[in-house]
């Protein structure tokens, strides 16, 4: 494998749910963070008071099972810390996006995905996206409103958000970004 990053697999099973992530370690860790944040958001919406601790956080492993030879020592060892939530700049840097034609559209999708999955924002405005472009030191398209509108109408990566001038990432847009993240090396 190129890039020097180990391939890992994370598996979680519980009644009614089975989750598996496989790929470069940084990808798997990012997906675990997104899943954890989603579960906590859903629990909070349901009125459940849940405070995550580092001991509750899953850890990625090469097989999804206890490492060979770990035995009883692993049971006594402290649980690994939860993966750190990446900054937008780190998240953008890890996604494998184009250069040149299409790069700005992919950057818009990456930013929208970060807002939705990492920051738990259901929708966003054009200025929210423009502000994030400054954070990652990328010049936004000259007409961001037009670009977002085109991505909404023609590519169906966005849909109307909760209010005028607000957008929400569609599942199609999120799937596109997941491919960008999964394609990293």
Steps between C-alpha positions, in 0.01 A plus 500: 500500500634843415494796737619294797162495673384166637172348384267436792153361556251616762197281570213562738196279549204544728139385474357664191824656375823393335766754403830433326759748376809389312782702351792721597515562875427874470188426291371243751566735793312783323204268434492390865491864610217574258304194616554584866389860448191385309402254774547764770298753298215248458507413870489869592208555261319213673557667837761251620780650709816324388849629572763309299825408664828392349437149635171482307660588166579219258849451366597382153700181471647302218246219534211638699591260781743502790863515383677163500687433823316775689325256735422612854747788479271673252209475743706678767639767268322836490267551206645701212397863471225592259622612160552876490249690290689642202495871426348607171848565360613147598182345364533688171867407475425128541229488234627411158346763279575621152726778395385743232154449349254374760730562797295789639178300478663213686627743762146633546379141549778424749416813702126419494571142609719624785225737614240223491691200631761647731330818622146353489356787297189405305538786255717798416505831317721622219691715750561191719674336204690819406625536859630141498688561175702762688577247776649255250674778304321431172355775281128434454334506158436852376124440520448254785121540492490404133731200556290373793182546297644303210620224732150488646305499172723303264700267722250473787777520762296753700137560584313789659587553864281639777442851372570725210859490375584186696621172357528144632733228373311212340587135552638503144736785594605325821569176310720692256709640788525158666657373176748789512590413858519128428721558198776659706832323537 
